[in-house]
Amino acid sequence: MQLNSPGVLFRLRRLLRTQSLVLGALAVGIGLLVGAGTVAFREAIDLVQTLFYGGDDLYLARLARSLPGWLVVLGPTAGGLLVGLYYAKVMPGGKPQGVAQVIGAVARTGGRMRAGDGVLAACGSALSLGCGASVGREGPAVHLGAALAAGLAGRLRLGPGLARTVLGCGVAAAVAASFNAPIAGALFAGEVVIGHYALSAFAPIVVSSVVATVLSRGWFGDFPAFILPHLTLASAWEFPAFVVLGGLCGLVAVAFMRGVFLAGGLASALRLPVVLRPMVAGALVGLLALVLPEVLGVGYEATDQVLKGAYHLDLLLPLILAKLAASVICLGFGFGGGVFSPSLTLGALVGGAFGLAIALVAPVSASGAYALIGMGALSAAVLGAPISTTLIVFELTGDYALSVGTMVAAVVAGALSRQICGHLSFFRWQLAKQGIDLEVPKAEGVLRVLRIGDLTWSAPPQRPAGGAALVSVTAEETLAVALARLRQSGAEGLVVVDDQGRPIGGLRETDLAWACVRALDEAEGDR
């Protein structure tokens, strides 16, 4: 058979049009794009840190100890002022963006995000991290990866199902490139953002995760973030201690999450101008850093030291309180950044302190083992992702010996946190405060988040015979409100009005019915 025969060409065209092949090619491209974007984001953090502190050492506390005290305070204070101005003048919405916005985009807009917003948000977070704010770098990287992938999906005019899968590819690539953890990156995208592990979505997500990891390793090198001593489980009788540690981490996770919201409320109650809030937070963190410089930045130095058992109990206890306060203030007062690094560090500190305390009364494993378990437990409670966060910890450290203990503690911490807070994760709690409740059933959730402005309108209807008033809705009201108003009035349609009450469009009863069907179909389209 000749290569140019019609049969071969027909089959080749069909192959090129298959969704799986297109997704595979997109997954490779997204892995390269997001991997490069994550590398650029981390290099931007190093550049800003060099400008503020004269060096780009990942262990900012070690660098801060060699600097005069005034510079340690000035760095986050001046940086906070710049961050406040940046968000007020440059960032759409005037606020930091992160993983919550990514999850909200999947739930509300079918995975549609603007790539430009992702780049602007990443710049604000790089400035925050570079000046020493006690926040995480992984959340901004996830938002950047999701926005870049979603922007590509928008240019290609992909449907909501494919757009959500492509967004998941961006999330997985960002996590993998940030942590040198391809397995955890893929699982995080499915567990936290997409919400499922269907093969049609999971396969391209894995491809993007691996491609981004290869690119990141080529730039930064192939090594885990923390080099651990050999850790082993001393006895199976320690599992009850792991359960207690899980409960303790769950309580600290609740204090951390609630603290962020309380700090934001305090800033509002004090009537601090929004533009000055990061500066105030930076000044407070700088003063804390004069005593405990470990509170600066992502906290990897403290995490690394406690995993090696280098900190004693008399240092760990005040450091837990200081790091908790610094992270709560920075996030609540408007610095850009994520919650994963702070939760890792807090978990390590809590676990290390718990291990040292237990060792006073009984022979147990090294405190580094308890620190490792605490990292997985507390971060799982904050992120609502016991599977992927446990794997991230393992891939970060390269140590799998205590996997079962970590999983037990993570489950206990997550269950206790959800029982107290009523939300699966910090991100869902953020969305609930914005009126987007993902804890409700999918059908009810679609009705609550889909706006009238997202629908296609017809021409404004004419006033009914007899002069009866038209039933109206605004573009910002939800589909649930429109349906309730339609049911109460008995009308056959609604008129869409602007802020001044002027008709700008119309919706018939059949339009609303089809909107419900399409929205639910799109919500399930990526499964």
N, C-alpha and C positions, 0 to 999 in steps of 0.2 A: 504493500500500500504506500502511495506517495504521501510525503508530508503535507503537500498542499491540496490534498483531496478534500472535497466539501465535508465529508464525514468527520475527518480529523479536525478541521478548522471549526466546525460546529461544536464538537465536544470541547475543544480548547476554549472557545468563547463561553460556553456554559460553565467550565471550571473557573474561569476568571471572574464570573459573576456570582459565584457561590459566596454566601455570607461568611462562612468559616474562613475561606481564603482571604477575603477582604479584612476580616477581623485580625487574622494572623499577621498580615502585612502592617495593619494599623498598630497592632500591639508592639511590633518591633520598632516602628517609628516613634511611638509614644515612649517606649523605654529609653530610646536614645535622647529624645527631646527633654523628658522629665529628669533623666539622669544628669544631663548637662545642666539643666536648670537648678537642680539640687546642689551640684558641685559649685555653680556660680553663687548660689545663696550662701553656702558655707564660706566661700572665699570672700564674699562681701562682709560677712561677720568679722572675719580675720582682719580685713582692711580697716573697718571702723574701729576695732579694738586697738589696732596699731596706732591709729590717730589719737585715741583717747589715753592709752596707757603705754605706748611706745613698744608694744610687742604683741604678737598674735598667738601666744601660748594658750593651748586649750585649757590648761590649768590656771585660770585667772587668779585664784587665791595665791598661788606661789608667786605670780608676778606682782600682785598687790602688796605682798609683804616687803618687797624691795623698794617700794615707792614711798614718798613722803605722805603723811596723813592727809594733808589738804588736797592732794591730787586724787586720793582714793575717794574722798567725799565729792570733789568737784566733778569727777567723771560721770557718775550716774545722775548727778543733779543737772549739769549742763546738758547731758544727753537727754534727760527727761524733758527739758524745755524744748529741745529740738524735736523730740518725738511728738510732743503736744502740738507744736506748730505744724509739723508735717501732717498729722491726722486732720487738723482743723482746715488747712489750706489745700491739701493735695488729695487725701484719701476720700473717695466717694462714701458718703454716709458719716464721715468723720470719726469712725471707730475702727479698731483692729478687727481682722477677720481670721477665722481659723476653721477647725474641723467641724464645728457646729454648722457653719454656713454650707459646708460641703454636704453634710447629711440633710440639711434643709433643702438644698437644691435637688437632691435625689428624690425627696419626698414630695416637694412642691412643684418643681418646674421640669421634671423629667430629666434631671442631670444637666440642665443648661446653666452655664456660668460664663462670665466674660474673662478672657485671658488677661486683658489689661488690668482688671481689678486684682487678679492674682499676683501680677508683677508688682503693682503698687503696694499691696499688703505685705509682700515679701520684703520690699525695701524698708517699710516701717519696722518690721520685725528684726531685720538685720541691724538697723540703727539701735533698736532697743537692746538686743543681745550684745552688740559690740560695746555699748557704754556700760555694761555690767548689770543690767536688770536681771532679777532672779526669776527667769522664765525659761521655757523650753524652746528648742529650735525645730523639733520634729513636727509640731502642729502647723507652723507656717509653711514648712516644706510640703506637707500633705495638701494644704490649701493651694499652694503654687502648682503642684503636680496636677491636682484635680482641675484647676482653672485652665492650665495649658491644654490638657486633654479635652476638656469640654469645649474650649475655643476651637480646637481642631474639628471636633464633632459638629459644631455649629457651621463651620465653613463648608463641611461636606454635606450638610443638611441631612444628618442622620436622624432617624426616628427616635422617640423617647427610650425605647428598649435598648437599642444599640448605643445611644448616647450615654445611658447609665453604665453600660458595660465598659465603654471607652473611658468614662470618668473613673471607674474602678481600676482600670489599667494605670491611670495616672496616679491614683492613691497608692497602689501597690508599688509602683516604681519609686515614688518619693520615699516611702518607708524603707524599702530595700536599700536604696542609695544612702539614706541617712544612717542606717544601722549596720550596713553590710550584712543584711539578714533577708535573703530572698524568700525563704519559706514563710517567715513571719509576715513579710510584706504582703504576700498573696493572701494569707489568712486574715490579716487585718482588714484588707479591702472587703472581703466577703463578710466578715463577722460584724464590723462596725458600720461600714458605709453602704454596701450593696444589700446586705441582710440575708444572703443565701450563698450556697456553693454549687449552684447548678453548673453542669459541665460547659454549657454554651457560653457562660460568662467566665467561669473559673479558668478555662484553658488559656484564653488570651491574657488574662490577668497574670497568670504564672509566667507567660512569655515576657511581658513587660517587666515584671519583677526581676527576672533573671538578667535581661538585657541591661537594665539600670544598674544592677549589682556589678556586672562585668565592667561597665563604664566607670563606676565609682571606685572599684578596686584598682583599675588602671590608673586612676588619678591619685588616690590617697594611699594605695597599698592594700594588701589582703591580710588584715589582722583584726582581731576583736578589739572593741573599745576598752575592755578591761582585761588585764592579764592576771589571772587568779592563781593562787597556790593550789595545790591538790586538796580538794575538799571531799570528804566522805561522811556518810551517815554513821555515827557512832553506835546507835542502837535503834531497833524498831520501836522501842519504848518512848522515843522522842516524838512520835506522831501526835500524841495528845498535846505536847508543847507546840507543835506546828498549828494545831487547831486554835489554841489560845493566841498564838501570834497572828493568825489570820483574823481573829476577832479584834485584836488590838489595832491591826492595820486598817480594818474596816472603820473603826472609830476615828482614827487619824484622817482617813480619806474623807469622812463626813465633815470633820472639822476644817479640812482644807477647802472642800467645795463650798461649804456654807460660808466660810471665811471670805472667799472671793466675792460672793454676793453681798455679804455684810459690809465689806470694805467699799464696794461700789455705792451702797446705800449711805455709808458714812460720808463719803466724798460729796454726795448730793445734799445730805443733811447739813453739812458745813458750808454749803453753797460755794464750794471752790469752783472757780472757772474751769471748764473742761480742759482748756488748753494748758492750764498750769498743774493739773493733777499729776501727770507723770513726773514733773519736776519735784513736787513735794514727796512723792514716793521715792524718787531717786535720792533725795537728801536723807530720808530716813534710812534707806538701805546703805547709803554711804557711811552714815554714823555707825550702823550695826557692823559694817565691814571693818571699822577701825579695831574692833575687838575680835570679831570672827570673820575674817576675809572669805571664808568658805561660802558665805551667803551670796557672793557675787556670781553672776553668770549661770550657766546650766548646772553647775554643781558636780561636774564629773570628777574633780579632784577629791572631794569628800567621799563620793561614792567609791572611787578606786581605793582610797585609804582604808575605809571601813571594811571593804571586802577582804583586804589583806590583814585585817585585825590590828591596824596600826593605831586606832583611837581607843582611849580608855573611857570608862563609864562616866567619869567626871567631865569629860569633854563632850561626849555624845548627847547627854541630856540637855545642856544649854544649846547645843547646835541644832537639835531637833526643833526647839522652840524658835530659835533665830531663823532657821531656814523656812519654817512654816510661816512665820510672820512676814519675812521678806517676800516670799512668793505670793502670799495673799495680798499684800499691799501693792506690789507691782501689777498683778493681774487686775485687781479691783480698781486701781487708780488709772488704768488706761495704757500701760505699756503693751506693746505688741509681742506676742509669744504664745507658746503652748503650755500644756500642763503635764506632758509626759515626762520630761526630764526632772521637773520638781518632784513628781510622784515617785520616780525611780530613786532619787536621792533621799527623800523622806523615808521611803520604804527600807532602803539600806540602813539608814541611821536608826530607825525604830527596830529593825531586825537585829542589827549589831548590838544595840543596847539590851535588847531582850535576851540575846544569847549570852552576853556577859553576866547579866543578872541571874540567869538560870545556873550558870557555871559556878556561882557562889555557893549553891546548895547541892549540886549534883554534877557528876561527870557527864558532859554532853559534847556534841560536835563543836568544832571551832566557831567562833563568833561570826566569821566570814560566811559560813554556811547559812546561819540564821539571817545574815544581811542579804544574801542572795534570795532566800525565800521571801523576805520582807519586800524586796524590790518587786517581785512578781505579784505578791498579794496586794500591795497598796496600789500599784499601777493598774491592776485588773479591776479594782473597785472604782477607780476614777474614770477609766476609759470604758468600763463595761465590756471588757474583752478578755476573759480569763484564758482562752485558748491562745490567741495571738500574742498577748503580752507575756505569757509564760514562755512561748517560743522565742520572742524577741530577747528576753533575758538570757535564754540559753545560747542563742546565736551571738549575742553581745559578748558573752563571757567564754564561750567555747566549752562550757562544762555542763554535762547532763546528769551528773551523779545524783542530784537531789531533785529530780524532776517530779517524782510522786509527791514529795513533801510540799513543793511549790504549788502543785495543782490543788492539793487539799487546802492549803492556806488561802489560795486565790479564790476558791469557791466559797469558803467561809467569809472572807472579806467582802466579796461581791454581794452575797446574800444579805449580810448584815447591813451593808451600806444601802442597798435598795430598800430594805425593810424600814430603815430610818428616814431616808430621803424621799422614797416613793418614785424614784427614777432610776433607770438602768445605768446611766452614766452622767458625767458632768455635762457632756454635750447635749444630751436629751433634756437635761434640766435647763440649760441655756435656752434651748428651743421652746420649751414649755413656757418660760417667762416671756417669750416673744409671741405666744399664742399658737405655737405649732406643737401640738401634743402627739408624739409618735407612739404613746402607750395605748392609744385607742385602736380598735379594729381598723383594718385598712380602708374598708368602705366608708366608715364614719370619718376617718382621717382625711380622705380625699375630699369629702364634702366640706370639711372645716378649712382646708388650706387652699382650695382652688378658688381664685378670685373671679368675679364677673369680668374684670378686665382681661383675663386670660382667654375668654371665650370669643367666638365670632358673632358679631351682632348683625341684625337686620336693620332696616330703616325704622325710625321711631314710629310706633303705632299711633293711629288717629284716636282722638277722644271718642269714647263710645257714645252711641245715641242716647239722648236724655241728659247729657252733660255730666255723667258720673266721673268721679276722679280716677285717673290712671294709677295703678299700683307701680311704685318706682323703687329702684335700687341704684346704688352708686357703683362705679367700677371697682372700688376697693372692698366692697362687701363680698362675702363668701357665697359659694353655691348653696351651702346649708341655709344661710339667711334668706336667699332668694326663694328656695323651695318652701321654706316655712311661711314666707309672706304670700306666696302664690296659693298655698293650701288654705291659709286663713281668709284670703279675699275671695276665693272661688273664681278669680279671673282666669282667662286663657293665655295670658302673657304679661310681660313686665316691660316697663320703659326704663332705660338706663339714663340717668341724669348726671350732670356734672356738679361741681361744688356749689354752683348758684341755682341748682334745681332745673336747669335747662335740658330738654331732651337731646341726647346725642346718639341714641340707638335703641333697639328693641330686642326682646327675647320672647319667643313663643314657648308654650309649654313643651312642644316637641323638641325645641332647641335645647332646653334644660335637660330633658330626658336623654337625648343623644350625648350631651356633654358628660353626664354621669357615666354612660356606657363607655365612651371613649377614654375617659380618665381612668376608670377601673381597668380597662383593657390595657392601657399603656402602663399602669402600675404593675401589671403582671407580665408585661410583654418581654421582660428580660429574664424570665424564669425558664 
